[in-house]
Amino acid sequence: MANEVEIKFVIHDLAKLRERLHSLGFTEKTPRTHEMNTLYDRNQELRRRDELVRIRKYGERWTLTHKAKSQNARHKTRTETETLVEDGEALDHIFRAMGFEPAFRYEKFRSEWTDGNGHVVLDETPIGAISEIEGSPGWIDRVASELGVNERDYINKSYAELFREWVAKTGSSATEMTFAAIHG
């Protein structure tokens, strides 16, 4: 278990951000890779506690993640427990047998960058490009500043929250943040 400390921000120019990361000495740890995420819940009990359980397929790798209630301040902080899973489809079956159902699905194309001290991820989602900076609070603030991101632009919301806001703003009838649901 580890504390995940992060902020998100909207990417206005993906190519420019990649160039800036490279000029700051970051290396691309993982090239653009498809990622599918499914959050599970039972009668919204996890959502009410501000927790989540997620099965993620990132490329060919499956992971199971639990995130505890977040502490929202300037940086979003929450305890995250994650483990590799051999067969995510079998785990889905187990969850359903225990009464957990898929509550929300979201996908993106993610590339991961690092300078050895933390990570910057570039997420191309169906609702726009969003970056996450994850590391120690001081490192996050320094990197954000070097990337031209102001504190007022920090986002501490989950992708589910961002999707719900997007639906309210656009009037979309989509119920999941997938490319098929949003772009047909």
NUMI-37649 format. One record per residue: x, y, z of N, C-alpha, C in turn. Coordinates in steps of 0.1 Angstrom, whole numbers, padded with zeros to 4 digits, always signed. Layout:
<pts>
XYZXYZXYZ;...
</pts>
This chain:
<pts>
+0008-0012+0000+0000+0000+0000+0009+0012+0000;+0005+0022-0008+0012+0034-0008+0002+0046-0010;+0006+0058-0006-0002+0069-0008+0001+0074-0022;-0010+0076-0030-0009+0082-0043-0012+0097-0041;-0003+0105-0046-0004+0120-0045-0003+0125-0059;-0014+0132-0064-0014+0136-0078-0023+0148-0080;-0021+0154-0091-0030+0164-0097-0032+0161-0111;-0043+0165-0117-0046+0164-0131-0047+0178-0136;-0045+0180-0150-0048+0192-0156-0051+0189-0171;-0059+0199-0177-0063+0197-0191-0051+0200-0200;-0049+0192-0210-0038+0194-0220-0044+0201-0232;-0038+0212-0235-0043+0220-0246-0036+0217-0259;-0023+0213-0258-0015+0210-0270-0006+0198-0266;-0011+0186-0270-0004+0173-0266+0010+0173-0272;+0012+0177-0284+0026+0176-0290+0035+0186-0283;+0030+0198-0280+0039+0207-0273+0042+0202-0259;+0033+0196-0252+0036+0190-0239+0046+0179-0239;+0045+0171-0249+0055+0160-0251+0069+0166-0253;+0070+0176-0262+0083+0183-0264+0088+0189-0251;+0079+0196-0244+0084+0202-0231+0089+0191-0221;+0082+0180-0220+0087+0169-0211+0101+0165-0215;+0102+0163-0228+0116+0158-0233+0126+0169-0230;+0123+0182-0232+0133+0192-0229+0137+0193-0215;+0127+0189-0206+0130+0189-0191+0137+0177-0187;+0141+0168-0196+0148+0156-0192+0140+0143-0189;+0127+0144-0191+0118+0133-0189+0120+0123-0201;+0119+0110-0197+0119+0100-0208+0106+0093-0208;+0102+0088-0220+0089+0081-0221+0091+0067-0216;+0085+0064-0205+0087+0050-0199+0078+0040-0206;+0066+0045-0210+0056+0036-0217+0050+0044-0228;+0052+0040-0241+0046+0047-0252+0030+0046-0252;+0024+0054-0260+0009+0054-0260+0003+0040-0261;-0004+0037-0251-0010+0023-0249-0025+0024-0245;-0033+0016-0251-0047+0016-0248-0049+0010-0234;-0059+0017-0227-0062+0013-0213-0077+0013-0212;-0082+0002-0206-0097+0000-0203-0098-0002-0188;-0107+0006-0182-0109+0005-0168-0124+0002-0165;-0126-0007-0155-0139-0009-0150-0140-0008-0135;-0148+0001-0130-0150+0003-0116-0162-0006-0112;-0161-0013-0100-0171-0022-0095-0176-0016-0082;-0189-0019-0080-0196-0015-0068-0207-0024-0065;-0212-0023-0053-0224-0031-0049-0233-0021-0041;-0245-0018-0048-0254-0009-0042-0248+0005-0039;-0238+0009-0046-0231+0022-0045-0224+0023-0031;-0221+0012-0024-0215+0013-0011-0201+0019-0012;-0193+0015-0022-0180+0021-0023-0180+0035-0027;-0189+0039-0036-0190+0053-0040-0194+0062-0028;-0203+0057-0020-0208+0065-0008-0196+0067+0001;-0187+0058+0002-0175+0059+0011-0163+0066+0004;-0165+0070-0009-0155+0076-0017-0143+0067-0019;-0146+0054-0021-0136+0044-0024-0139+0038-0038;-0129+0031-0043-0132+0024-0056-0124+0012-0057;-0129+0002-0064-0122-0010-0068-0123-0011-0083;-0111-0013-0089-0110-0012-0104-0102-0024-0109;-0107-0029-0121-0099-0038-0129-0095-0030-0141;-0082-0030-0143-0076-0022-0155-0069-0031-0164;-0071-0030-0177-0063-0037-0187-0055-0026-0194;-0042-0026-0192-0033-0016-0198-0024-0024-0208;-0027-0022-0221-0020-0031-0230-0025-0045-0228;-0016-0054-0225-0019-0068-0222-0019-0071-0207;-0016-0061-0199-0014-0063-0185-0027-0059-0177;-0031-0068-0168-0043-0066-0160-0038-0062-0146;-0045-0053-0139-0042-0049-0125-0056-0048-0118;-0055-0051-0105-0066-0048-0096-0062-0037-0086;-0070-0027-0085-0067-0016-0076-0078-0013-0067;-0075-0010-0054-0084-0004-0045-0078+0010-0041;-0087+0020-0041-0083+0033-0037-0092+0037-0025;-0086+0041-0014-0093+0045-0002-0099+0059-0004;-0106+0064+0006-0112+0077+0005-0101+0087+0003;-0103+0097-0005-0093+0107-0009-0093+0118+0001;-0082+0124+0003-0080+0137+0011-0078+0148+0001;-0088+0156-0001-0087+0166-0011-0081+0179-0005;-0070+0183-0010-0064+0195-0007-0059+0200-0021;-0048+0207-0020-0042+0212-0033-0038+0200-0042;-0033+0189-0035-0030+0177-0042-0040+0166-0037;-0044+0158-0046-0053+0147-0042-0045+0135-0037;-0048+0131-0025-0040+0121-0018-0049+0110-0014;-0046+0097-0017-0054+0086-0012-0045+0074-0012;-0048+0064-0003-0041+0052-0002-0045+0043-0013;-0035+0038-0020-0038+0029-0032-0031+0016-0030;-0039+0005-0032-0033-0008-0031-0036-0015-0045;-0025-0020-0051-0026-0025-0065-0018-0038-0066;-0024-0047-0074-0017-0059-0077-0019-0064-0091;-0010-0071-0097-0011-0076-0110-0021-0088-0109;-0029-0090-0120-0039-0100-0121-0036-0108-0134;-0036-0121-0133-0034-0129-0145-0045-0129-0155;-0058-0129-0150-0069-0130-0159-0080-0120-0154;-0081-0108-0160-0091-0099-0155-0105-0103-0158;-0107-0111-0169-0121-0115-0172-0126-0125-0161;-0117-0134-0156-0120-0143-0146-0123-0135-0133;-0116-0125-0130-0118-0117-0118-0131-0109-0119;-0135-0105-0131-0148-0099-0133-0159-0109-0129;-0158-0121-0134-0167-0132-0130-0168-0134-0115;-0157-0134-0108-0157-0135-0094-0164-0124-0087;-0161-0111-0091-0167-0100-0086-0182-0101-0087;-0187-0104-0099-0201-0105-0102-0208-0116-0093;-0201-0127-0091-0206-0138-0082-0207-0133-0068;-0199-0123-0064-0199-0118-0050-0209-0106-0049;-0216-0103-0060-0226-0092-0059-0221-0078-0064;-0209-0078-0068-0203-0065-0074-0206-0065-0089;-0210-0053-0093-0213-0051-0107-0205-0040-0113;-0202-0040-0126-0196-0028-0132-0204-0016-0130;-0198-0006-0124-0205+0007-0121-0202+0018-0131;-0190+0017-0136-0185+0027-0146-0173+0022-0154;-0174+0024-0167-0162+0020-0175-0157+0033-0182;-0143+0033-0183-0137+0044-0190-0124+0039-0196;-0121+0046-0208-0109+0042-0215-0102+0054-0219;-0089+0051-0223-0080+0062-0227-0068+0055-0234;-0060+0064-0240-0047+0060-0245-0037+0068-0236;-0028+0060-0230-0019+0066-0220-0005+0064-0224;+0003+0075-0222+0018+0074-0223+0023+0078-0209;+0034+0072-0205+0039+0075-0191+0053+0081-0193;+0056+0091-0186+0069+0098-0187+0075+0099-0172;+0088+0098-0171+0094+0100-0158+0107+0107-0159;+0111+0113-0148+0125+0119-0146+0132+0111-0135;+0126+0100-0131+0132+0092-0120+0127+0096-0106;+0120+0107-0105+0115+0112-0092+0100+0111-0091;+0093+0110-0102+0078+0109-0102+0074+0106-0117;+0061+0107-0119+0055+0104-0132+0046+0115-0137;+0047+0117-0150+0037+0125-0157+0031+0116-0168;+0017+0115-0167+0011+0106-0177+0002+0115-0186;+0002+0112-0199-0006+0119-0209-0018+0110-0213;-0030+0113-0209-0042+0105-0212-0050+0112-0223;-0052+0104-0234-0061+0108-0244-0074+0101-0242;-0084+0109-0237-0097+0103-0233-0108+0107-0243;-0119+0100-0243-0130+0104-0252-0135+0119-0249;-0132+0124-0237-0137+0138-0234-0126+0148-0235;-0114+0144-0239-0103+0154-0241-0090+0148-0235;-0079+0155-0237-0066+0151-0233-0064+0157-0219;-0060+0148-0210-0058+0152-0196-0044+0146-0191;-0037+0153-0183-0024+0148-0178-0026+0147-0163;-0018+0137-0157-0017+0135-0143-0002+0137-0140;+0001+0144-0129+0014+0145-0123+0014+0138-0110;+0022+0128-0108+0021+0120-0096+0035+0119-0090;+0036+0122-0077+0049+0122-0070+0048+0129-0056;+0059+0134-0051+0058+0141-0038+0051+0155-0041;+0045+0161-0031+0038+0174-0033+0048+0185-0039;+0060+0186-0033+0069+0196-0038+0073+0193-0053;+0076+0181-0056+0079+0177-0070+0068+0180-0079;+0056+0177-0075+0044+0180-0084+0043+0194-0087;+0045+0203-0077+0044+0217-0079+0055+0222-0088;+0067+0217-0086+0078+0222-0094+0076+0218-0109;+0072+0205-0111+0070+0200-0125+0059+0208-0131;+0048+0210-0124+0036+0217-0129+0041+0231-0134;+0048+0238-0125+0053+0251-0129+0062+0251-0141;+0071+0241-0142+0080+0240-0154+0072+0237-0166;+0060+0231-0165+0051+0228-0176+0042+0239-0179;+0042+0250-0171+0033+0261-0174+0019+0259-0168;+0018+0250-0158+0005+0247-0152+0004+0255-0139;-0006+0264-0138-0008+0271-0126-0016+0263-0116;-0014+0267-0103-0022+0260-0093-0037+0260-0095;-0042+0271-0100-0056+0273-0102-0061+0263-0113;-0052+0257-0121-0056+0247-0131-0055+0233-0126;-0051+0231-0113-0051+0217-0108-0065+0212-0107;-0066+0199-0111-0079+0192-0110-0076+0180-0100;-0085+0179-0090-0084+0168-0081-0096+0158-0082;-0102+0158-0093-0114+0150-0095-0110+0137-0102;-0118+0126-0100-0116+0113-0107-0121+0114-0121;-0118+0104-0129-0123+0104-0143-0139+0103-0142;-0144+0095-0133-0159+0094-0132-0165+0108-0129;-0159+0116-0120-0164+0129-0117-0163+0138-0129;-0152+0138-0136-0150+0146-0148-0160+0142-0159;-0162+0129-0160-0172+0124-0170-0186+0129-0167;-0190+0128-0154-0204+0133-0150-0205+0148-0153;-0194+0156-0150-0195+0170-0153-0196+0172-0168;-0189+0165-0176-0189+0166-0191-0203+0163-0196;-0210+0152-0191-0223+0149-0195-0233+0160-0191;-0232+0166-0179-0240+0177-0176-0238+0189-0185;-0226+0191-0188-0223+0203-0197-0227+0201-0211;-0226+0189-0216-0228+0187-0231-0242+0181-0233;-0249+0176-0223-0262+0170-0225-0261+0156-0232;-0249+0150-0232-0247+0137-0238-0255+0126-0231;-0260+0116-0238-0267+0105-0232-0257+0094-0229;-0244+0095-0231-0235+0085-0228-0235+0081-0214;-0233+0068-0211-0233+0064-0197-0220+0059-0192;-0210+0058-0202-0197+0054-0199-0187+0063-0207;-0175+0064-0202-0165+0072-0209-0156+0063-0218;-0163+0058-0229-0156+0050-0239-0157+0057-0252;-0148+0055-0261-0148+0061-0274-0160+0057-0281;-0165+0044-0280-0177+0040-0287-0189+0047-0282;-0190+0049-0269-0202+0055-0263-0203+0070-0266;-0192+0076-0268-0192+0091-0270-0190+0095-0285;-0182+0087-0292-0180+0091-0306-0186+0082-0316;-0193+0072-0311-0200+0062-0319-0191+0053-0326;
</pts>
